[in-house]
Amino acid sequence: MGIQTIENRIEEIQKSGGKLFIPYVMCGDGGFERTAMLIRLLEGAGASMIEIGIPFSDPIADGPVIQAAGQRALDAGVTLKSIMGFLKTLEPINGVPRIIMTYMNPIVQYGFEAFFGELKAAHVSGVIIPDLPLEEYEMITPYTIPNRIAIIPLVAPSTDMDRITRILDKTSGFIYTVTVNGTTGTRRTFDRGITERLSSIKTHTKMPVVAGFGVSTYEQVRELSDYCDGVVVGSKIVDLAYQGDYEAIEALVRG
């Protein structure tokens, strides 16, 4: 089965009454063989989409767990070019879309045309770029649009609704709502205002709203999903993968 667009995948899940569960993996952490095994496990367990991190030396949005995973991959010689080659050979199963999470520096170094052209060949449907502001989206839209790569926006707790509206005019797929001021990483609790924030954003857009940063338990997944369309779980899965606890990963995805 070929890869689905993000929009088609979301529509399919929502029609069945489900919520989005988007796990994150650091590409190349532990080697490409382990990344391939992890992606296959997540596809088989029912992941809605898979967010694939590109290791980078200065990951401003990543907390300690994901930073460490990225550094392990870099130390092992993983490069953006080798990641592209790896993903091209790993065709998706069950139509699960892939989203790349990276930063502007690797994209600029790779070249816009080459980067987004190869993303398409690597079966990637969307991209998250935390350090690309709304005002600079025009730098990449000439390459994302023809390659059908969705720009997934990150919206911070401090982003006002006027700016969110302008962001939504230039993006597609879903809106990734950050639950905390800070970097990724597991947390025991969330600020009480986050549920109101999620509900408020949903009233202003028809685009699916997904919560992420700090989501690490099934209870948190259920709690936040009551106020939005789904969640992203990153640091917890990266940590479990590093420990080799794949049963716990599968249990978390299956819920």
N, C-alpha and C positions, 0 to 999 in steps of 0.2 A: 504494500500500500504506500503510495507516495505521500509526501508531506502535505498537510493542510495549511491553509492560511490561518493566521491567528484569529481573524474574525470568524471564519468558518468553524474553527475548533471551539471558540467561546459559544457560538450559537448552538452547536451540537450539545455542549455540556449544559447550558442553561435550559434548553428545551427539555432535557431529561430531569430538570430540577436540581442539578448538581451545582457545586461551588468549585472554583478554580483552585487547584493546588499546584504551585510552581516551585519545584525544587531547584537549588543552585548547586553546581559542581565546579570545582576549579580544574580546568583542563590541564592535563599533564602531571598533576600531583600524584606521585606514585607510579608514573609512567602512563603511556597511552593505552596500554592493555587494561590497566585498572580503570581508566576513564571510560573505555568502551564497555567494560563489564558493568560499571555503575550506570551508564546511560541506558543500557539494555534492561537493567533491573528496574530503573525508574519508569521506562516505557511500559514494561510488563506489569508494573504495580498500579498503573493507572494515572501517572502524572499528566496533568492537563497540558503543560508545556515544560521545557527544560531550559533553565537559564545557565549558560555556559560562560564561566569567567575566563578572561585572558590574563595570565600572570603579567604583572607590571611592577616596576621597581618603586613607584611612588603612588600607591593606590589610596587616594585621599578619602574615599567613601567607605573603605573596608576596615573592619575591626581586626583585632589581633589574630583570631582563628583563620580568617581568610587571607590576611597578610602573610601569615606563616605558610599557608598552603601555596600561595603564589611564589613565595621565596624558594620553597622546596622545588617547585617546578622549574624556576629560573636556574637554580643551582644545578639541576639535572640537565640543563641545556635546552629546555623547551623554548621555542621561538614562535612568533606569530605565523611565520611561513610553515613551520612544521605542523602547527595546529590546523592550518588551512588544509594541508595535505591529508592529515588524519581524518578530519571531518568529511572531506570529500569521499573517502573510502567507507565511511560508516553511514550508510543510508538509513533513514528513520524507519521504524516499524510502528504500526498502529496509528500512523498519521500524526504523530506527536511533533508539534512545531518546536523549533529551537530559537533561542534568543541569545545573542552574544552580549556580554557586559564587558566594556573596555573603556579606555580613556583616549583623549584626543591625540596625545603624543604618538602612540603606536600607529594610529590611523594616518597621521600626517607623514610619518616616516615611511609607511608602506605605500602611500599614494592613494588618494580618494578613489580613483577609477578602478585601480587594481583591487583595493580592499573590498569595495562593495560588489564588484563583479565576482570576486572569489567567494564572498559570503553566499551569494546565490548558488554558486556551484557546490558549496559546502552544505547545502540544504538548510540554510538559516533564513528565518522569516522576520526577525526583528533585531533591533540593536538598542542597548541602553548605554548612554554616554554621560556619566555624572558631571563631568566638567565642561560640557557643551551647553552654554546658556541659550535661551530662546532667541536672543538677538543674533546668534551665529548659525541658526539652523540652515540658513540659505547656503552655507558652505557645503553641506552634504546632500541637500534635497535633490540636486541634479543627478545624483548617483543612487540615492535610495529609491526614488520614484520609479525609474525604469527597471530597477532590479527587484521591485516589489518587496523592499525591506522596510518594515514599519519602524518608525522612531517612537520608542516607548519613553514617555517623560517621567522623570522623578519629581515629585512635588513634596516639598518640605513642610513641616508643621507651620512654619512662618510665612508660607506663600499665601498672598491674599487672593480672594476669589476673582478679582479682575485679571490678575496675571494668569491664574489657572485657566480662565476662559480663553485668553490669548494663546496659551500653550496648546490647549485642545484644538484650536483652529489649525495647528501646524503638525499635529501628531496623529497617530492611529494605533489600533490594537487595543490597548487598555492604559489607564492612568495608574502609575505606580506611586502610591501614597506612603511616604516614609512615616513611620509611627513615632519616631523620636528625633530630637535634635542631636545629631552625632553620627557615629559610624555604625556599621553592622556589628552584630554580636548578640548572643543569647541574653535574655533579661527575664527576671522573675515576674515583673509587673509592668503595666503600661500606665501612663498618665490617664486619668479619668476622661480628659477632654478628647482623647483620640477617637472614641466611638462617636461623639458628637461631630467631630471633624469629618469622619468618614461618611456619616449620614448626610451632612451638609453638602459635601462634594457630590454625592449621588443625586441630590435634588437639582444640581446645576448642570448635569450632563447625562447623556444617554450612553456615553462610553463606559465600559465596565471599569469599576474601581477596585484595585487590588492593594492590600496592605502588606508591607514588608519592613525589614530591619528589626531584629530582636525576637521574631516569632520562632519558638523552639519546642513547644509541647502541643500535644493534640488538644488539650484544654484551651490553649491560647488560639489555636486554629479555629476551634468552634466558636469561641467568644468573639473574635474579630469578624469571622464570616457572617455573623448575624447582622453586621452593619455594612457589609460590602460584598463584593462578588467573589472574593477569594483571597488567598495569601501566597506570599513567597517565603520559603524557608531555606536559609542559606547556611549560616555558621553551624547550626546543629548537624546538618547533613554532612558538611565538610569534616566536622570533628568525628562523627560516627564512621565515616569512610576511612579517615586516617587511623582510627582504632580497629578497623576491619569488622565493625559490627553491622553487617549488611542486613541481618534479620531485623534490627531495630529501625533501619532506614525503611525497609519494606513495610513494616508495621505502621510507621508514621505516615507514609504515603497512602496506604490503604485505609487508614483511619479506623 
